[in-house]
Amino acid sequence: MKQLGLSIVFLSIIALAGCSGTCRVPAAGDLASLESTDPEAAERLSGADALYRQALAHYVSDEWGEAARLLAESDAILESLRGRSGSAERARSSLHARVQYFQGMVDRQTGLDGGEAAPDARPATRYGLPPSATDHAMPVNIVTNTRVQKWLDYFQGKGRKEMTRWLTRRSKYLPLIAPILEEEGLPPELFYLAVIESGLNPRAYSHAHACGLWQFIESRAEMYDLRVDWWVDERRDPEKATRAACIYLKELYEMFGCWELALAGYNSGEGRVSRARRRDPSCKDYWCLDLPRETENFVPKFMAAVLIGTDPEAYGFSVAAGDQPTAYDRISVEGTTDVELIARAAGSSLEEIRDLNPALRRWCTPPTDDQFVVNVPRGAADRCASELAKVPPSERTTWQRHRITKGETLSQIARGYGTSVRAIMDANDIRNAHRIRSGDYLVVPIGPGGDGVYDGLDAADGLVTYHVRPGDTITKIARRYGKRTTDVLRWNGLNWNSKIFPGDTVKIHSM
């Protein structure tokens, strides 16, 4: 209680002071760059973010009318900023998605309840505080009760191997995540939220289609400005996903006023936790709420992980040398560039570059981006950039994106690019070569002598039509498709003295 009283006094001081310095919370991401390039947009976005955060507090208190009013005001500011470019539009779009999400939740509640409900009792010292004041509020209150003890027993028994693996990975990601939590004003214990969510595996993927260290579903990722498309999944980027999780966790804490309920909301959704509180007004904390079984286990599991992670030896864990900390430099790569080429240029291995760039879903940087930032081993940035600058853009990738057309098979596509069916299957994680659908995309590795141009299949007569390019010879074309030169000459009515020129077509029997 003494700690709680001190926290309230501290928050009150922050409120009177106006919350300056490190207490700043940007709207939908870091607005620091906007403050110098577009100060007006930065100020208006911060205002919209403040209204949004105040609306969350009213939402949890069942004050639907006030929440709706504040969300509408925030939305109006965001609409007035529509059409700006660069970071201003990304920040506006991200916050707009979150405002719309809660507008929908408020609309559903007012439709169900027929009006505004009576507010829950809430500490007067929290109500009306500047949104960022709560970011430095109370630490996570770790307790040891029967529910937490159950998970401590599990991790010391059946779950020992699992916990040992997590503790080994901790040394790799703690140096990256802990400074971000501190920078964002969040308790360091929240590192263990990523531990139990994903086991500190950035490529973890759940049955609910959640992905990454912090297990964002795609719609939630888009709300917090994480890119998810065919080429890139930033949910798997440890740094970007951690910053997105920090924003979400701050909002949850502001909604519920304590970390137990905030963590429950992270697991099952803020709406479900709010409904559980309304069903039992006499229950004022997490431990007595009627929640789904997974959520009832979630917070005790988290607390057990914190206790063991803080002092492994006290719980019988002896952790040897763990994984090396993730340390990297960044370089900007132009155009589509093969990941293997980046590895060679950095004097690194393909496995290390892929490990440093888990957000890359394919074997090359996106062709949709003129510039793409990649992570390279610490100290290798200058060398990598210098070596890549020597490679012409046309030679930077041995991969091609291919859209499947009706009637195509993997064997036809493989022949068209001078590669193998197995190589395409491996690159695209295809288990059954016969189960591909028209309209889907493939990343195709270009075979020796291939130039990444696919001429397509004439389904009527089983021929590939190849368009001759500068430097082509009949022998080179035949070799590309795995055919004999004499056969290609015969199919096209040519002889050994015949000449071909750029723009000519050569027919290749694909069967």
C-alpha positions as CSV (number, residue, x, y, z in Angstrom):
1,M,0.0,0.0,0.0
2,K,2.9,2.4,0.7
3,Q,4.3,1.7,-2.8
4,L,0.8,2.4,-4.3
5,G,0.6,5.7,-2.4
6,L,3.9,6.8,-3.6
7,S,3.0,5.9,-7.2
8,I,-0.2,8.0,-6.9
9,V,1.8,10.9,-5.6
10,F,4.3,10.5,-8.4
11,L,1.6,10.4,-11.0
12,S,-0.1,13.5,-9.6
13,I,3.2,15.4,-9.8
14,I,3.6,14.4,-13.4
15,A,0.0,15.5,-14.2
16,L,0.7,19.0,-12.7
17,A,4.0,19.3,-14.5
18,G,2.5,18.5,-17.8
19,C,4.5,15.4,-18.4
20,S,7.6,16.5,-20.4
21,G,10.8,14.9,-21.4
22,T,10.9,11.1,-21.5
23,C,7.3,10.9,-20.7
24,R,6.3,11.7,-24.3
25,V,4.3,9.0,-26.0
26,P,4.1,9.5,-29.7
27,A,0.9,8.9,-31.7
28,A,1.0,5.6,-33.6
29,G,4.7,5.4,-33.5
30,D,7.7,7.7,-33.0
31,L,6.9,11.2,-34.1
32,A,10.3,12.6,-33.3
33,S,11.2,12.9,-37.0
34,L,7.9,14.7,-37.7
35,E,8.6,17.3,-35.1
36,S,11.3,18.8,-37.3
37,T,9.9,18.1,-40.7
38,D,6.2,18.7,-40.1
39,P,5.6,20.1,-36.6
40,E,2.0,20.9,-37.2
41,A,1.2,17.3,-38.2
42,A,3.2,16.1,-35.1
43,E,1.2,18.3,-32.8
44,R,-2.2,17.3,-34.2
45,L,-1.3,13.6,-34.2
46,S,-0.3,13.9,-30.6
47,G,-3.6,15.6,-29.8
48,A,-5.5,12.8,-31.6
49,D,-3.6,10.2,-29.7
50,A,-4.3,11.9,-26.4
51,L,-8.1,11.9,-27.2
52,Y,-7.9,8.2,-28.2
53,R,-6.2,7.2,-24.9
54,Q,-8.7,9.2,-22.8
55,A,-11.5,7.3,-24.7
56,L,-10.0,4.0,-23.7
57,A,-10.3,4.9,-20.0
58,H,-13.9,5.8,-20.5
59,Y,-14.5,2.6,-22.5
60,V,-13.3,0.4,-19.6
61,S,-15.5,2.4,-17.2
62,D,-18.5,1.6,-19.5
63,E,-18.9,5.3,-20.2
64,W,-19.9,4.7,-23.8
65,G,-21.1,8.2,-24.7
66,E,-18.0,9.9,-23.5
67,A,-15.8,7.3,-25.2
68,A,-17.7,7.8,-28.5
69,R,-17.4,11.5,-28.2
70,L,-13.6,11.4,-27.7
71,L,-13.1,8.9,-30.4
72,A,-15.1,11.0,-32.8
73,E,-12.9,14.1,-32.0
74,S,-9.8,12.0,-32.5
75,D,-11.1,10.7,-35.8
76,A,-11.9,14.2,-37.0
77,I,-8.4,15.3,-36.4
78,L,-7.0,12.3,-38.3
79,E,-9.3,12.9,-41.2
80,S,-8.0,16.5,-41.4
81,L,-4.5,15.1,-41.8
82,R,-5.5,12.7,-44.6
83,G,-3.4,13.0,-47.8
84,R,0.0,13.8,-46.2
85,S,2.9,11.7,-47.2
86,G,5.7,9.7,-45.6
87,S,5.8,9.2,-41.9
88,A,2.9,11.6,-41.2
89,E,0.5,9.4,-43.3
90,R,1.9,6.1,-41.8
91,A,1.3,7.5,-38.2
92,R,-2.1,8.8,-39.2
93,S,-3.2,5.6,-40.8
94,S,-2.0,3.4,-37.9
95,L,-3.8,5.5,-35.3
96,H,-6.9,5.8,-37.5
97,A,-7.1,2.0,-37.6
98,R,-7.1,1.8,-33.8
99,V,-9.6,4.5,-33.4
100,Q,-12.0,2.7,-35.9
101,Y,-11.5,-0.5,-34.0
102,F,-12.6,1.0,-30.7
103,Q,-15.4,2.9,-32.4
104,G,-16.8,-0.4,-33.5
105,M,-16.5,-1.9,-30.0
106,V,-18.3,1.2,-28.5
107,D,-21.0,0.9,-31.1
108,R,-21.6,-2.7,-30.3
109,Q,-21.8,-2.0,-26.6
110,T,-24.3,0.8,-27.0
111,G,-26.4,-1.4,-29.3
112,L,-26.4,-4.2,-26.8
113,D,-26.9,-2.2,-23.6
114,G,-29.2,0.5,-25.1
115,G,-27.2,3.3,-23.6
116,E,-24.4,4.4,-21.3
117,A,-23.8,2.2,-18.3
118,A,-22.9,3.5,-14.8
119,P,-19.1,3.9,-14.5
120,D,-17.0,1.6,-12.4
121,A,-15.3,3.1,-9.4
122,R,-11.8,4.2,-10.4
123,P,-9.1,6.1,-8.6
124,A,-9.7,9.9,-9.0
125,T,-5.9,10.3,-9.2
126,R,-5.9,8.3,-12.5
127,Y,-8.9,9.8,-14.1
128,G,-8.0,12.7,-16.4
129,L,-4.2,12.3,-16.2
130,P,-2.2,13.0,-19.4
131,P,-2.1,9.7,-21.2
132,S,1.7,9.4,-21.0
133,A,1.7,9.9,-17.3
134,T,0.5,6.3,-16.7
135,D,3.4,4.9,-18.7
136,H,5.7,5.3,-15.7
137,A,3.1,4.1,-13.2
138,M,3.3,0.9,-11.2
139,P,5.6,-2.1,-11.8
140,V,4.2,-5.5,-12.3
141,N,3.1,-6.9,-9.0
142,I,4.6,-10.4,-9.0
143,V,2.9,-12.7,-6.5
144,T,3.2,-16.3,-5.5
145,N,-0.2,-17.9,-5.0
146,T,-1.6,-21.3,-5.7
147,R,-2.2,-20.5,-9.4
148,V,1.3,-19.2,-9.9
149,Q,2.8,-22.1,-7.9
150,K,1.1,-24.6,-10.3
151,W,3.1,-23.1,-13.1
152,L,6.3,-23.0,-11.1
153,D,5.8,-26.7,-10.4
154,Y,5.2,-27.3,-14.1
155,F,8.3,-25.6,-15.3
156,Q,10.4,-27.4,-12.7
157,G,8.8,-30.7,-13.8
158,K,7.3,-31.5,-17.2
159,G,8.1,-28.1,-18.6
160,R,11.7,-28.0,-17.5
161,K,13.1,-28.6,-21.0
162,E,10.9,-25.9,-22.4
163,M,11.9,-23.4,-19.7
164,T,15.6,-24.3,-20.2
165,R,15.3,-23.6,-23.9
166,W,13.7,-20.2,-23.2
167,L,16.4,-19.3,-20.7
168,T,19.1,-20.2,-23.2
169,R,17.5,-17.9,-25.8
170,R,17.1,-15.1,-23.3
171,S,20.7,-13.9,-23.6
172,K,20.1,-13.4,-27.3
173,Y,17.0,-11.1,-27.1
174,L,17.2,-9.5,-23.6
175,P,19.9,-7.0,-24.6
176,L,17.6,-5.9,-27.5
177,I,14.2,-5.8,-25.8
178,A,15.2,-4.5,-22.3
179,P,16.4,-1.1,-23.5
180,I,13.3,-0.6,-25.6
181,L,11.1,-1.3,-22.6
182,E,13.1,1.1,-20.5
183,E,12.9,3.8,-23.3
184,E,9.2,3.4,-23.5
185,G,8.8,3.6,-19.7
186,L,7.5,0.0,-19.3
187,P,8.4,-2.4,-16.5
188,P,11.3,-4.7,-17.4
189,E,9.3,-7.8,-16.3
190,L,7.3,-7.4,-19.5
191,F,10.2,-9.1,-21.3
192,Y,8.8,-12.4,-20.1
193,L,5.5,-11.7,-21.9
194,A,7.5,-12.4,-25.1
195,V,9.0,-15.4,-23.4
196,I,5.6,-17.1,-22.8
197,E,4.0,-15.8,-26.0
198,S,6.5,-17.2,-28.4
199,G,9.3,-18.9,-26.5
200,L,11.5,-16.0,-27.9
201,N,11.2,-17.5,-31.4
202,P,10.6,-14.6,-33.9
203,R,9.2,-17.1,-36.5
204,A,6.7,-18.6,-34.0
205,Y,3.3,-19.0,-35.6
206,S,0.2,-20.1,-33.7
207,H,-3.0,-21.9,-34.6
208,A,-4.8,-18.5,-34.4
209,H,-2.4,-17.1,-37.1
210,A,-0.5,-15.0,-34.6
211,C,3.2,-14.5,-35.4
212,G,6.5,-13.3,-34.0
213,L,8.0,-12.7,-30.6
214,W,4.9,-10.9,-29.4
215,Q,2.3,-13.0,-31.3
216,F,0.4,-10.3,-33.2
217,I,-2.4,-11.4,-35.5
218,E,-2.3,-9.7,-38.9
219,S,-5.2,-7.2,-38.2
220,R,-3.6,-6.1,-34.9
221,A,-0.2,-5.8,-36.6
222,E,-1.6,-3.4,-39.2
223,M,-3.2,-1.3,-36.4
224,Y,0.3,-0.8,-34.9
225,D,2.0,0.0,-38.2
226,L,3.7,-3.4,-38.8
227,R,4.0,-4.4,-42.4
228,V,2.6,-7.8,-43.4
229,D,2.6,-8.8,-47.1
230,W,3.9,-11.5,-49.4
231,W,7.5,-10.3,-49.1
232,V,7.8,-9.0,-45.6
233,D,6.3,-9.8,-42.2
234,E,7.4,-7.2,-39.6
235,R,5.7,-9.2,-36.8
236,R,8.9,-11.3,-37.0
237,D,11.2,-8.3,-36.7
238,P,12.2,-8.3,-33.0
239,E,12.8,-4.6,-32.7
240,K,9.8,-3.3,-34.7
241,A,7.4,-5.8,-33.1
242,T,8.7,-4.9,-29.6
243,R,8.0,-1.2,-30.2
244,A,4.5,-2.0,-31.5
245,A,3.9,-4.2,-28.5
246,C,4.9,-1.4,-26.2
247,I,2.3,0.9,-27.7
248,Y,-0.4,-1.7,-27.3
249,L,0.6,-2.6,-23.7
250,K,0.6,1.1,-22.7
251,E,-3.0,1.4,-24.0
252,L,-4.1,-1.7,-22.2
253,Y,-2.6,-0.5,-18.9
254,E,-4.4,2.9,-19.3
255,M,-7.6,1.0,-19.9
256,F,-7.4,-1.2,-16.9
257,G,-5.1,0.5,-14.4
258,C,-3.2,-2.6,-13.5
259,W,-0.9,-5.0,-15.3
260,E,-2.7,-8.2,-14.4
261,L,-5.8,-7.0,-16.3
262,A,-3.7,-5.5,-19.0
263,L,-1.9,-8.8,-19.6
264,A,-5.3,-10.6,-19.6
265,G,-6.5,-8.2,-22.2
266,Y,-3.3,-8.8,-24.3
267,N,-4.1,-12.5,-24.2
268,S,-7.8,-12.6,-24.9
269,G,-8.8,-9.1,-26.0
270,E,-9.7,-6.0,-24.1
271,G,-13.4,-6.4,-24.9
272,R,-13.6,-9.9,-23.2
273,V,-11.9,-8.6,-20.0
274,S,-14.2,-5.6,-19.9
275,R,-17.3,-7.9,-20.3
276,A,-16.0,-10.1,-17.5
277,R,-15.7,-7.1,-15.2
278,R,-19.2,-6.0,-16.0
279,R,-20.6,-9.5,-15.3
280,D,-19.1,-9.4,-11.8
281,P,-19.0,-5.8,-10.5
282,S,-17.9,-7.0,-7.1
283,C,-14.6,-8.4,-8.5
284,K,-12.1,-5.6,-8.7
285,D,-9.0,-7.5,-9.8
286,Y,-7.8,-10.2,-12.2
287,W,-7.7,-13.1,-9.7
288,C,-11.5,-13.4,-9.2
289,L,-12.7,-12.7,-12.7
290,D,-14.4,-15.4,-14.8
291,L,-12.2,-15.6,-17.9
292,P,-11.5,-18.2,-20.5
293,R,-9.2,-21.0,-19.1
294,E,-6.3,-19.9,-21.3
295,T,-6.5,-16.4,-19.9
296,E,-6.9,-17.6,-16.4
297,N,-3.6,-19.5,-16.9
298,F,-1.9,-16.7,-18.8
299,V,-1.0,-14.3,-16.0
300,P,0.1,-17.0,-13.5
301,K,2.3,-18.5,-16.2
302,F,3.8,-15.1,-16.9
303,M,4.5,-14.5,-13.2
304,A,6.1,-18.0,-12.9
305,A,8.3,-17.2,-15.9
306,V,9.4,-13.9,-14.3
307,L,10.2,-15.6,-11.0
308,I,12.3,-18.3,-12.6
309,G,14.0,-15.9,-15.1
310,T,14.9,-13.5,-12.4
311,D,16.7,-16.2,-10.3
312,P,17.0,-19.5,-12.2
313,E,19.3,-21.1,-9.7
314,A,16.7,-20.6,-6.9
315,Y,14.4,-22.8,-8.9
316,G,16.9,-25.5,-9.8
317,F,17.9,-24.2,-13.3
318,S,21.6,-24.1,-14.2
319,V,21.8,-22.1,-17.5
320,A,25.1,-22.5,-19.3
321,A,26.3,-20.1,-21.9
322,G,23.3,-19.0,-23.9
323,D,22.8,-17.7,-27.4
324,Q,24.9,-14.8,-28.5
325,P,23.2,-11.4,-28.2
326,T,21.6,-10.0,-31.4
327,A,24.0,-7.3,-32.6
328,Y,23.8,-5.7,-36.0
329,D,24.2,-2.7,-38.2
330,R,21.8,-1.5,-40.9
331,I,22.3,-0.8,-44.5
332,S,19.9,0.4,-47.2
333,V,19.8,-1.9,-50.2
334,E,18.5,-0.8,-53.6
335,G,16.1,-2.8,-55.6
336,T,15.6,-6.6,-55.5
337,T,18.7,-8.2,-54.0
338,D,19.4,-11.8,-53.3
339,V,19.9,-12.6,-49.6
340,E,22.8,-14.9,-50.5
341,L,24.5,-12.0,-52.3
342,I,24.1,-9.8,-49.2
343,A,25.7,-12.5,-47.1
344,R,28.7,-12.8,-49.5
345,A,29.1,-9.0,-49.6
346,A,29.0,-8.9,-45.8
347,G,31.5,-11.7,-45.4
348,S,28.8,-13.6,-43.6
349,S,26.8,-16.8,-44.0
350,L,23.3,-17.1,-45.5
351,E,22.0,-18.5,-42.2
352,E,23.3,-15.5,-40.2
353,I,21.8,-12.9,-42.6
354,R,18.4,-14.8,-42.5
355,D,18.6,-14.9,-38.7
356,L,19.3,-11.2,-38.5
357,N,16.4,-10.5,-40.9
358,P,13.5,-12.8,-39.9
359,A,11.0,-10.3,-41.3
360,L,12.1,-11.2,-44.9
361,R,9.7,-14.0,-46.0
362,R,11.5,-14.7,-49.3
363,W,15.1,-15.2,-50.5
364,C,15.4,-11.6,-51.7
365,T,14.5,-8.1,-50.8
366,P,11.1,-6.9,-52.0
367,P,10.9,-5.8,-55.7
368,T,8.2,-3.4,-54.6
369,D,10.7,-1.3,-52.6
370,D,13.2,1.1,-54.2
371,Q,15.2,1.0,-50.9
372,F,15.0,-1.7,-48.3
373,V,16.8,-1.7,-45.0
374,V,18.6,-5.0,-44.0
375,N,20.5,-6.0,-40.9
376,V,24.1,-7.2,-41.3
377,P,26.6,-8.4,-38.7
378,R,28.0,-5.6,-36.4
379,G,31.0,-4.0,-38.2
380,A,30.1,-5.3,-41.7
381,A,28.0,-2.4,-42.9
382,D,30.7,-0.5,-44.8
383,R,32.1,-3.6,-46.5
384,C,28.7,-4.9,-47.5
385,A,27.5,-1.6,-48.9
386,S,30.8,-1.3,-50.9
387,E,30.6,-4.8,-52.3
388,L,27.0,-4.5,-53.3
389,A,27.7,-1.2,-55.1
390,K,30.0,-3.2,-57.4
391,V,27.2,-5.5,-58.5
392,P,24.9,-4.3,-61.3
393,P,21.2,-4.4,-60.5
394,S,20.5,-7.0,-63.2
395,E,22.9,-9.4,-61.4
396,R,21.6,-8.8,-57.9
397,T,19.1,-11.6,-57.8
398,T,18.8,-15.2,-58.9
399,W,15.1,-15.2,-57.9
400,Q,12.0,-14.3,-59.8
401,R,8.4,-13.8,-58.7
402,H,6.0,-15.9,-60.8
403,R,2.2,-15.8,-60.8
404,I,0.6,-19.2,-61.5
405,T,-1.7,-19.2,-64.5
406,K,-4.5,-21.7,-65.1
407,G,-3.3,-25.1,-66.3
408,E,0.4,-24.6,-65.2
409,T,2.3,-27.2,-63.3
410,L,5.4,-26.9,-61.3
411,S,7.3,-29.0,-63.8
412,Q,6.3,-26.6,-66.6
413,I,7.3,-23.6,-64.5
414,A,10.6,-25.2,-63.5
415,R,11.5,-25.9,-67.2
416,G,10.5,-22.4,-68.1
417,Y,13.1,-20.9,-65.7
418,G,15.8,-23.6,-66.1
419,T,15.4,-24.9,-62.6
420,S,14.0,-27.9,-60.8
421,V,10.6,-28.7,-59.2
422,R,12.3,-29.6,-55.9
423,A,14.1,-26.2,-55.8
424,I,10.7,-24.4,-56.3
425,M,9.1,-26.5,-53.6
426,D,11.9,-25.8,-51.1
427,A,11.8,-22.1,-51.8
428,N,8.1,-21.9,-51.3
429,D,7.6,-24.5,-48.6
430,I,5.4,-26.6,-50.9
431,R,4.7,-30.1,-49.7
432,N,2.6,-31.4,-52.6
433,A,3.8,-30.5,-56.1
434,H,0.3,-31.1,-57.4
435,R,-1.5,-28.7,-55.1
436,I,-0.8,-25.3,-56.5
437,R,-3.5,-22.8,-57.4
438,S,-3.8,-20.3,-60.3
439,G,-3.4,-16.8,-59.1
440,D,-0.9,-17.7,-56.3
441,Y,2.6,-16.4,-56.4
442,L,5.9,-18.4,-56.3
443,V,9.5,-17.3,-55.8
444,V,11.4,-19.2,-58.4
445,P,15.2,-19.8,-58.2
446,I,16.7,-19.1,-61.7
447,G,18.8,-22.0,-62.9
448,P,22.3,-21.8,-64.5
449,G,22.1,-19.9,-67.8
450,G,18.6,-18.6,-66.9
451,D,17.8,-14.9,-67.1
452,G,14.7,-14.8,-65.0
453,V,12.3,-14.3,-68.0
454,Y,9.6,-16.9,-68.3
455,D,8.0,-17.2,-71.8
456,G,5.0,-19.3,-70.8
457,L,3.4,-22.5,-72.0
458,D,1.2,-22.9,-75.0
459,A,-1.2,-25.4,-73.5
460,A,-2.6,-26.3,-76.9
461,D,0.5,-27.9,-78.3
462,G,2.8,-28.2,-75.3
463,L,5.4,-25.7,-76.5
464,V,7.3,-23.0,-74.7
465,T,7.7,-19.9,-76.8
466,Y,11.1,-18.3,-76.1
467,H,11.9,-14.7,-77.2
468,V,15.5,-14.4,-78.3
469,R,17.6,-11.8,-76.4
470,P,21.0,-10.3,-77.1
471,G,23.8,-12.8,-76.7
472,D,21.5,-15.8,-77.2
473,T,22.5,-18.8,-79.3
474,I,20.6,-21.9,-80.1
475,T,22.9,-23.9,-78.0
476,K,22.5,-21.6,-75.0
477,I,18.7,-21.7,-75.4
478,A,18.7,-25.5,-75.7
479,R,20.9,-25.9,-72.6
480,R,18.6,-23.6,-70.6
481,Y,15.7,-25.9,-71.2
482,G,17.7,-29.1,-70.9
483,K,17.3,-30.0,-74.5
484,R,19.6,-31.1,-77.3
485,T,20.7,-28.4,-79.8
486,T,19.8,-30.7,-82.7
487,D,16.3,-31.1,-81.4
488,V,15.8,-27.3,-81.0
489,L,17.1,-26.8,-84.6
490,R,14.7,-29.4,-85.9
491,W,11.7,-28.1,-84.1
492,N,12.3,-24.6,-85.6
493,G,13.3,-25.6,-89.1
494,L,16.8,-24.4,-88.6
495,N,20.3,-25.8,-89.4
496,W,23.7,-25.3,-87.9
497,N,24.4,-22.3,-90.2
498,S,21.1,-20.5,-89.3
499,K,21.3,-17.2,-87.4
500,I,18.9,-15.9,-84.8
501,F,18.4,-12.3,-83.8
502,P,17.0,-10.5,-80.8
503,G,13.2,-10.5,-81.0
504,D,13.0,-13.8,-82.9
505,T,11.0,-16.6,-81.3
506,V,12.2,-20.2,-80.7
507,K,9.8,-23.0,-80.0
508,I,10.8,-25.5,-77.3
509,H,8.9,-28.8,-76.8
510,S,8.2,-28.9,-73.1
511,M,7.1,-32.5,-72.8
